[in-house]
Amino acid sequence: MNVSAKEAFVLACSTAAAVVLVGAAALVISQPAAATPQFAKDTGKPCAECHTNPQGGGTLTPFGEKFKANGNKMPS
């Protein structure tokens, strides 16, 4: 199969355009991360251990900041 330079250029440009469109769509569609109650389930501690909101999410307590800074592992 012989492909002319013009056809190769069109194919390369369309592939690049498709990659850009998919990347842009991923940025537009993505949502911010949300806290999950997994830590509370695993440790038996309430969400308020890490969050100022008793239901979790939002601003972190000093303990929550340490937990986050320690790679989401229990601080020593």
C-alpha positions as CSV (number, residue, x, y, z in Angstrom):
1,M,0.0,0.0,0.0
2,N,1.5,3.3,-1.1
3,V,0.6,6.4,0.8
4,S,1.4,9.8,-0.6
5,A,2.9,12.5,1.5
6,K,-0.3,14.5,1.4
7,E,-2.3,11.5,2.7
8,A,0.3,10.9,5.4
9,F,0.1,14.5,6.5
10,V,-3.7,14.5,6.6
11,L,-3.7,11.2,8.6
12,A,-1.1,12.7,11.1
13,C,-3.1,15.9,11.5
14,S,-6.4,14.1,12.1
15,T,-4.8,11.8,14.6
16,A,-3.3,14.8,16.4
17,A,-6.6,16.6,16.4
18,A,-8.4,13.5,17.8
19,V,-5.8,13.3,20.6
20,V,-6.3,17.0,21.5
21,L,-10.1,16.6,21.5
22,V,-10.0,13.6,23.7
23,G,-7.6,15.3,26.1
24,A,-9.7,18.4,26.2
25,A,-12.8,16.3,26.8
26,A,-11.1,14.5,29.7
27,L,-10.3,17.9,31.3
28,V,-13.8,19.2,30.9
29,I,-15.6,16.1,32.1
30,S,-13.3,15.2,35.0
31,Q,-14.5,16.0,38.5
32,P,-12.5,17.0,41.6
33,A,-11.6,14.3,44.0
34,A,-14.0,13.7,46.8
35,A,-13.4,12.3,50.2
36,T,-14.7,8.8,50.9
37,P,-15.6,7.2,54.2
38,Q,-13.0,4.4,53.7
39,F,-10.7,5.8,56.4
40,A,-13.6,5.9,58.9
41,K,-14.6,2.3,58.0
42,D,-11.1,1.0,58.3
43,T,-10.2,2.7,61.6
44,G,-13.6,3.2,63.3
45,K,-12.8,6.9,63.6
46,P,-15.4,9.5,62.7
47,C,-15.0,11.7,59.6
48,A,-14.6,14.6,62.0
49,E,-11.2,13.1,62.9
50,C,-9.8,14.6,59.7
51,H,-12.4,17.1,58.6
52,T,-13.9,20.1,60.3
53,N,-17.3,19.1,58.8
54,P,-18.6,16.1,60.8
55,Q,-19.9,14.5,57.6
56,G,-16.4,14.7,56.0
57,G,-15.1,16.8,53.1
58,G,-14.0,20.4,53.2
59,T,-11.4,21.9,55.4
60,L,-9.1,19.5,57.2
61,T,-8.3,19.5,60.9
62,P,-4.6,19.5,62.0
63,F,-4.8,15.7,62.2
64,G,-6.2,15.6,58.7
65,E,-3.4,17.8,57.4
66,K,-0.8,15.4,58.9
67,F,-2.6,12.4,57.4
68,K,-2.6,14.1,54.0
69,A,1.0,15.1,54.3
70,N,2.0,11.6,55.2
71,G,0.6,10.1,51.9
72,N,-2.8,9.4,53.4
73,K,-1.3,7.1,56.0
74,M,-1.6,7.4,59.8
75,P,0.9,10.0,61.1
76,S,3.3,8.9,63.8
